[in-house]
Amino acid sequence: MSTNTNNIRSFEAASSITKYAVVKFDTAGKIAVATDPTEAQIAGVAQRAGSAGDMIDVVIFGITRVVAGNTITNFATTPILSVTTAGKVEAAVSTDYPLCRVLPNVNQVSAVDGDEIEVYFNGPSVLKA
């Protein structure tokens, strides 16, 4: 049985990237760690760490892991996330581009800064006001 990898693409890193960081495109078409929740240039989620010039596999849509950037107290009431510092994620607010929906499980229904969490990444979209 073959694995469908249509949701993973490799891009050249413009700078250092950490594993499971949300990444964005720069003007040269390379990827860099995303930090601004109001930017729409989000490419996806890096699947490994790397340095400038490395080819990095990026999930451009679908299920992946990301890193929490601060406390998310309840996945059921705060399921929609956006990017924050260092390519991590946080609860989205009305001025952000939401990127993903958290996928809770019986063992993980909340997160603190630095926790890896599973999400469905669908890229930047407008949060309905």
Secondary structure, DSSP 8 states (H G I E B T S, - for coil): -----TTEEEEEBSS-B-TT-EEEE-TTS-EEE---TT---EEEEESS-B-TT-EEEEE-SEEEEEEBSS-B--TTT--EEEE-GGG-EEE--TTS---EEE--BTTBS-B-TT-EEEEEE--------
